[in-house]
Amino acid sequence: MVLGMNAISELLLERREEAALSQRAVARKLGVSPQTYVWWERGAVTPKATAAGELAEWLGLTKGDILVALGILEPGETIVRREGERIS
């Protein structure tokens, strides 16, 4: 699945409305400030790669899908961790 930032914004809004949650409640779930979440939902700010795991879980996507949407990975590209290397 290849998503763009507008798609992530739209998915955030859709998912929040389906869950009948406030923006503040979703921000808490994702571990970000309410203002940051509002910016994401409006598409005004791009989430950082460190939020990929939480966004993927909340949206029902893979981390890879989110990282492609953020322009960090190319479609089909994966992250390979070397032995002993920590990815955060």
C-alpha positions, 0 to 999 in steps of 0.5 A: 500500500502506498500512501501520501501525507494527505492519505495519512491525514484522511485516515487519521480523521476517519479512524478518529471519527470511527472510534468516536474519540476527540483529537485530544484522546487520540493524541494521548493514545499516540503519545503526542501533544493535542496540537501536534495531532491536530496538525497531523490530521490537517496535513499541516505537519508531517509526523516524524519517523519515530511516530511510525509504530504508533501511527501504524498500530492506530491506523491498522497499517504496517510501519513500512506503509507509514515510512513510505508515506513519510518519504523515508522508504521507497515502496518495496524497500525494507530496513535491515538491522545489523547485528547489535545495531539498535534502531529507535 
